[in-house]
Structures are given as C-alpha cells and as structure tokens.
Amino acid sequence: MSACRDRRSTGSTRSPDPLRTLVIETATAACSVAVMEDDRILDFRHEVVGRGHAERLVPMIAELPDAGRAERILVDCGPGSFTGVRVGLAAARGLAIGWGAQVFGFSSLALVAAGAFDRRLSTDTLAGVLEGGHGEVFVQEFTADPLTEAAPFASLRPEAALERLAGRLAVGNGVHRLQALDAGIAAAEALPDARDARLLPAALASLAPRPLYGRAPDAKLPQP
C-alpha cells in the first residue's frame, strides 16, 4: 500500500524511516486494530465483541506497541453498524489530534474482499456481503489484481442481493441470509480484519474519514 506522505530522497543515502500506521476496524461485530510499518504488521488485536466497541476499542489500542501511536491512522468508515462506525471514527479523530497524525478511511467491504483474495478464495472476482440491518445486506463486487471496486455498494433485500451475485463468490458476515434462500451458492463467512489493510491499494485506503452508512439511520427526528 502506498504511503500517504512525501518520502522522496533529500540527497542522503539513508533509507527513509518506515511509515507507522494504526488501523481501526469497528464497522461490524468485530473490534479489530493493528499497527504496521509500511506493509509489515507489528502487532494486532481482533475480537468479536458484538456491540461492545465503545468499551473495548481504546483498551485494545493501548495494548499495542507505543500504545498504538502512529503517524497515520486508517479507520473503517463502513458500511456497517451505525454505532460501530461512529465509535471508530471518533477514536481516530481524537487520537489524530493528540498525535498530530493524518487520518484516512477505507471501506469494510473492500477490507473483506482484500482478505478473501489474499486467502485465494477467488482469483478474479467476488462480492462482499455484510449485515446491513432490517434484514438487508450490503453488497459490492470487486475484481482482483489490483483490488478494484467493480460497482458501487448497495443495501439490498437478500432476494435482490442473491440475484446481483450472478454466480460470484459471496464473502462476509451477511452470506447466511443468501444461503437461506439458496444453500448451493459459493459463500464464505468472514468479518473484516484490521491486518488486511496492508493489502488495500492506495485508492481504497485514502477515503475521507466520514461515515459510509449505506442507508438512512433508524432514528428519525420528530415531525411538527
């Protein structure tokens, strides 16, 4: 993954210092953090916490080398849990202010796809399928080599998502909803893992750090 800062030679023969990055992933039932130098993982934590991101995220970061301190922060912007996405973004922004770090975003669907391609679950194309709430799933197609979004993501009813697959492998924590309709589809359960951020190309690891909700929030303002 390309670094997001100017690291050109200044005339010295000394190699540039590695870029340290903290990765925060809280958009799904997983709470996942990792510290990497360039593309090398130094340490990580990955737990399935359900709705416990607010309680676990900061302690997990504190367990990392140098309490996770980094020059750059990558944070999952969704789509996924409204609360989880907000917890991750708030932590990333707060730490960035304290550390003087840059903050960039990435998509939970791209992260799932990157991990699946790395595990050779598919070598050409697949669809990320994550829980979307209200019985829907978030769906997005990707191609490999390099990892590229093949279409925009959407929140769909399982019937529509199954039709959109068009025979592709489905990967994510929402695949069980499609398997309930067709047990014979190619599918693999998976949750986003912060370690897989090293696999994201620069274009997919430099999003604006703001939520990708994918659908309207559940809470509605009272109408006059």
DRENZA-583884 format. One line per 8 residues: number of its first residue (from 1); for each residue x, z, y of C-alpha. Coordinates in nm, 2 decimals, m for minus. Layout:
N
NUM> X:Z:Y ~ ...;
REM end
This chain:
224
1> 0.00:0.00:0.00 ~ 0.14:m0.10:0.34 ~ 0.23:0.18:0.58 ~ 0.03:0.20:0.90 ~ 0.31:0.27:1.14 ~ 0.61:0.07:1.27 ~ 0.90:0.13:1.04 ~ 1.13:m0.16:1.14;
9> 1.50:m0.12:1.14 ~ 1.66:0.02:1.46 ~ 2.01:m0.11:1.37 ~ 2.10:0.18:1.14 ~ 2.18:0.12:0.77 ~ 2.00:0.44:0.68 ~ 1.68:0.38:0.48 ~ 1.36:0.47:0.67;
17> 1.20:0.81:0.57 ~ 0.91:0.77:0.33 ~ 0.57:0.79:0.48 ~ 0.38:1.10:0.36 ~ 0.01:1.07:0.33 ~ m0.26:1.32:0.24 ~ m0.56:1.17:0.06 ~ m0.90:1.34:0.07;
25> m1.19:1.23:m0.15 ~ m1.52:1.42:m0.13 ~ m1.79:1.15:m0.14 ~ m1.91:1.22:m0.50 ~ m1.94:1.52:m0.73 ~ m1.55:1.52:m0.74 ~ m1.34:1.70:m0.49 ~ m1.00:1.53:m0.51;
33> m0.69:1.55:m0.29 ~ m0.34:1.41:m0.33 ~ m0.01:1.39:m0.14 ~ 0.20:1.08:m0.17 ~ 0.52:0.95:m0.02 ~ 0.47:0.58:0.03 ~ 0.32:0.49:m0.31 ~ 0.46:0.78:m0.51;
41> 0.22:1.07:m0.59 ~ 0.39:1.41:m0.52 ~ 0.10:1.63:m0.62 ~ m0.27:1.63:m0.66 ~ m0.58:1.83:m0.73 ~ m0.90:1.69:m0.89 ~ m1.21:1.90:m0.97 ~ m1.57:1.81:m1.04;
49> m1.75:2.06:m0.81 ~ m2.09:1.91:m0.76 ~ m2.20:2.04:m0.42 ~ m1.91:2.27:m0.37 ~ m1.68:2.06:m0.15 ~ m1.70:2.28:0.16 ~ m1.58:2.58:m0.04 ~ m1.30:2.41:m0.24;
57> m1.15:2.14:m0.02 ~ m0.93:2.34:0.21 ~ m0.80:2.57:m0.06 ~ m0.71:2.27:m0.27 ~ m0.52:2.11:0.02 ~ m0.34:2.45:0.08 ~ m0.21:2.43:m0.28 ~ m0.03:2.10:m0.22;
65> 0.34:2.09:m0.11 ~ 0.37:2.20:0.25 ~ 0.00:2.28:0.25 ~ m0.07:1.91:0.24 ~ 0.09:1.84:0.58 ~ 0.14:1.47:0.63 ~ 0.20:1.20:0.90 ~ m0.11:1.01:0.78;
73> m0.44:1.11:0.63 ~ m0.66:0.88:0.42 ~ m1.02:1.00:0.38 ~ m1.31:0.87:0.18 ~ m1.59:0.75:0.41 ~ m1.84:0.69:0.14 ~ m2.08:0.57:0.04 ~ m2.19:0.88:m0.15;
81> m2.31:1.23:m0.08 ~ m2.40:1.28:0.29 ~ m2.27:1.63:0.28 ~ m1.96:1.54:0.09 ~ m1.87:1.26:0.32 ~ m1.91:1.48:0.63 ~ m1.70:1.76:0.48 ~ m1.41:1.53:0.41;
89> m1.42:1.36:0.75 ~ m1.44:1.69:0.93 ~ m1.14:1.82:0.74 ~ m0.94:1.51:0.80 ~ m1.01:1.50:1.17 ~ m0.93:1.87:1.21 ~ m0.60:1.85:1.03 ~ m0.51:1.54:1.22;
97> m0.54:1.72:1.55 ~ m0.33:2.01:1.43 ~ m0.06:1.79:1.27 ~ m0.07:1.50:1.52 ~ m0.14:1.27:1.22 ~ m0.31:0.94:1.21 ~ m0.65:0.92:1.02 ~ m0.78:0.62:0.83;
105> m1.07:0.57:0.60 ~ m1.14:0.40:0.27 ~ m1.45:0.33:0.06 ~ m1.54:0.53:m0.25 ~ m1.65:0.21:m0.42 ~ m1.31:0.04:m0.36 ~ m1.13:0.35:m0.49 ~ m1.33:0.34:m0.82;
113> m1.26:m0.03:m0.85 ~ m0.89:0.02:m0.79 ~ m0.87:0.28:m1.06 ~ m1.06:0.07:m1.31 ~ m0.84:m0.24:m1.25 ~ m0.53:m0.02:m1.29 ~ m0.66:0.11:m1.63 ~ m0.71:m0.26:m1.73;
121> m1.08:m0.20:m1.78 ~ m1.12:m0.55:m1.63 ~ m0.86:m0.81:m1.52 ~ m1.07:m1.03:m1.29 ~ m1.40:m0.88:m1.16 ~ m1.62:m0.57:m1.18 ~ m1.88:m0.38:m0.99 ~ m1.85:m0.03:m0.86;
129> m2.18:0.16:m0.92 ~ m2.21:0.51:m0.77 ~ m2.50:0.75:m0.74 ~ m2.70:0.68:m0.42 ~ m2.97:0.94:m0.42 ~ m3.35:0.90:m0.46 ~ m3.29:0.72:m0.79 ~ m3.09:0.44:m0.63;
137> m2.73:0.34:m0.68 ~ m2.46:0.20:m0.45 ~ m2.33:m0.13:m0.59 ~ m2.04:m0.35:m0.48 ~ m1.85:m0.63:m0.65 ~ m1.47:m0.65:m0.64 ~ m1.21:m0.90:m0.76 ~ m0.86:m0.82:m0.88;
145> m0.51:m0.94:m0.78 ~ m0.53:m0.84:m0.50 ~ m0.82:m0.60:m0.49 ~ m1.08:m0.77:m0.27 ~ m1.44:m0.70:m0.18 ~ m1.65:m0.99:m0.32 ~ m1.97:m0.89:m0.14 ~ m2.10:m0.61:0.09;
153> m2.22:m0.29:m0.08 ~ m2.59:m0.21:m0.10 ~ m2.81:0.08:m0.21 ~ m3.05:m0.06:m0.48 ~ m3.30:0.05:m0.74 ~ m3.15:0.03:m1.09 ~ m3.35:m0.28:m1.18 ~ m3.21:m0.47:m0.88;
161> m2.86:m0.34:m0.94 ~ m2.87:m0.45:m1.31 ~ m2.97:m0.80:m1.20 ~ m2.70:m0.81:m0.94 ~ m2.43:m0.72:m1.21 ~ m2.47:m1.07:m1.36 ~ m2.27:m0.96:m1.66 ~ m1.99:m0.79:m1.48;
169> m1.84:m0.46:m1.60 ~ m2.00:m0.16:m1.41 ~ m1.78:0.13:m1.33 ~ m1.88:0.46:m1.16 ~ m2.10:0.77:m1.19 ~ m2.41:0.57:m1.15 ~ m2.38:0.35:m1.46 ~ m2.61:0.57:m1.67;
177> m2.90:0.46:m1.46 ~ m2.83:0.10:m1.55 ~ m2.77:0.19:m1.92 ~ m3.11:0.35:m1.93 ~ m3.25:0.00:m1.87 ~ m3.00:m0.19:m2.08 ~ m2.79:0.01:m2.33 ~ m2.58:m0.30:m2.40;
185> m2.42:m0.36:m2.06 ~ m2.05:m0.33:m2.02 ~ m2.00:0.00:m1.84 ~ m1.76:0.29:m1.79 ~ m1.83:0.63:m1.64 ~ m1.59:0.72:m1.36 ~ m1.55:0.93:m1.05 ~ m1.32:0.84:m0.75;
193> m0.98:1.00:m0.78 ~ m0.75:1.05:m0.48 ~ m0.45:0.94:m0.67 ~ m0.58:0.59:m0.69 ~ m0.55:0.55:m0.31 ~ m0.19:0.43:m0.37 ~ m0.35:0.12:m0.53 ~ m0.56:0.02:m0.23;
201> m0.43:m0.28:m0.02 ~ m0.38:m0.21:0.35 ~ m0.70:m0.39:0.44 ~ m0.90:m0.14:0.23 ~ m0.70:0.17:0.34 ~ m0.73:0.13:0.71 ~ m1.10:0.16:0.78 ~ m1.23:0.35:1.09;
209> m1.28:0.72:0.98 ~ m1.65:0.73:1.01 ~ m1.93:0.76:0.75 ~ m2.04:0.47:0.53 ~ m2.38:0.61:0.44 ~ m2.54:0.30:0.29 ~ m2.89:0.42:0.35 ~ m3.09:0.62:0.60;
217> m3.05:1.00:0.59 ~ m3.31:1.22:0.42 ~ m3.37:1.44:0.72 ~ m3.60:1.29:0.98 ~ m3.64:1.40:1.34 ~ m3.99:1.53:1.42 ~ m4.21:1.27:1.58 ~ m4.40:1.36:1.90;
REM end
